[in-house]
Amino acid sequence: MRRLTTAVVLGAGAALAGCSPAQTGGDTTCKNFLGAEISQQDGAVSKLLKDERGKEATNLEITGTRIAVQAYCQTAGTPDSKIKQAPHL
């Protein structure tokens, strides 16, 4: 039982060590984006918009873009599609 607990803890730590969607911005894959919590999705969208525009996006722009990206990833996008490929403002 102790080995199983150790394996679970190490596996969870390895999963958390990867890049979060907020760090990768527009290069976040649909798979990672849809698997992330809303706050992480907002971080990825915020970085995407800032990288494209050079300035911070408003909360309304972030929310609208997050919804557009979610729709894209759930319909036309593939798990490997980048969120920057989604139609957005």
Secondary structure, DSSP 8 states (H G I E B T S, - for coil): -HHHHHHHHHHHHHHHTS--HHHHGGG-BHHHHHHS-HHHHHHHHHHHHHHHHSS---HHHHHHHHHHHHHHHHTT--TT-BGGGS---
